């Protein structure tokens, strides 16, 4: 059976794995330059790797289920429930870890990213339960895409932290 969105999910999974690899390269460069990794660095590294691999794995999950003979609606419901469960737990742990390594306010982008990630996870649960709309590919694809986008967004925002560069706003 050809599953709706399967090509997109394969591409998203490949992009997620590439993102994880790129994140690892940046960390390796930092270490090669002799810089230590603080608790905040480790938090971000774990976030990039765990989030990227989670998106990659759940990008492959519906395609794997398509070989079981399940209907497409059942595949999207099961995939959404599995991803919804994993990302629900993950966001709780991520939030707790972030509070442990951050002293003081985090800036507006952090709560915004968490809030939208919670909404993406709620969309997965709604897709799994068929409560607000019929189960399908769209909610699943959009939620996984957001969860990868937020990783890239946080990565770019914190690139100066990883490279040990003083941000321009602090140099002036």
N, C-alpha and C positions, 0 to 999 in steps of 0.2 A: 504494500500500500504506500502510495506517495502521500506523505503527511504535509499539510499546509504549513508553510514556514520552515520546513526542514532545511532547505538550502541556506536561509538566513541564519538559522541557529548554528549550522556548521561554520559559517563565516564568523559569527559572533564568538563561538568557542575558539576558533583559531586566533582571533584578535585578542581574546582574554589571555590565552597562553602566551602570545607575543608580549602583552602588557606585563605579565608576570616575569618573563625573561628580561625585559627592558628594566624593570624595577630592580631585579637582581644585579644587573650590570651596573646600575647607578650606585648601588650599595657596595659592590665590589670595588668600584673606582674610589669611593670614599675611603674604604679600608686601605686600598693601595696607596692613597695619599697620606696614610698614617693617622687618620682621624678615628676617634673612638665613636661608637654608637651609643647615644644616650637612651634613656628609657623611652623618650618621645620618638627617636629614630626607630627603635625596635617596634613600637606600637604601629608606626606607619608601614614598616616592612611587612609585619604580620597582616595588616589590613590589606595591603596591595596583593600579597601572595594568596591569602585565604579568600579574599573576595574574588580575585581573578580566577582562581581554580574552582571556586564555587560556581561562578558563571559558566566556566568551560564545562564542568561536569553536568550542570543542569541544562546546558545547551545541547548536550548529547543524549540526555535522558529520554525525551519524547521519541527521538529516532530509534533508540533501543527498544522502547515499548511498542513501536510500530511493527516489530517482528513477532509480537505475541498474539496477534489476531484480535486485539481489543479494538473497539470502535474509536474513531478520532475524538469524539467528545470524552470518552472515558480516559483516553491518553492525556488530554489536556487537563482533565480534572485531577488525575493521579499526579501528573507532573507538577501542577500548580500546588497541590497539597504538600508534596515532598519539598518543593522549593520554598513554599510559604513557611513550613515548619523550620527548615534549616535557616532561612534568613530571619525568621522571628527570633530564634535562639541566638543567632549570630549578632543581630543588632543589639540585643540585651548585653551580651558579653562585650561587644565593641564599645558600647556606651560606658560600661563599668570600667573597662581598661582605660578609656580616654580620660575619665575623671581621675583615675589613679596617677596618670603621668602628666596631667596638666595642672599648673598652679595658676589660679586667677581665671579671668574670662578668656574664652576661646575665640571670640570674634563672631560676627553674625553668620558667616558661611557655614560654620559647624552645625548649629542648630537647624539651619535651613536644609543642609544635606541630610541630616538625620530625619527631619520631618518628611522630606520627599521620599526617602528610603522606606520609612514606615508606610507611607501611602502606597508605594510600589508593592510592599509586602501585603498590605491589605487587599490590593488588586489581585494578588495571587490567591489569597483566601476566598475572595469573592468569585474568582474563576473556578476554584475548586468546589465551592458549594453551589454554584449556579444560583446564588441568591439574588443578585441585582441584574444579572445579564446572563445569557446562555454561554456556557464554557466554549472557549475557542483559543485560537493562536494569538490574537492581538494582545490581550492582557498579559499573557505569558511573555511574549516577545518584548513588549514595552517594559515590563518590570525587570527582566534580565538585562535589557539594554541600559536602563537607568542605573542598575547596580554596577555595571561596568563603567558607565560614564562618570558616576560619582567617584570611583576609584581614580580615573584619569584626571578628573578635576582636582581632587585632593593632591594627587601626585604633582601636577603642574604648580599648584599653589605653594607646595612645600619643597620644590626643587632647590631653591636657594638654601634651605635648611640642610639638605643632603649634600650639596656641593660645598658647604661651608663658606658661602659668599654672603657678605653683608648686604642686605637689601638696599636698593638705591634710596628708598625713603628714609633709611636710617643713616646713610652716608652724608646727606645734605644738611 
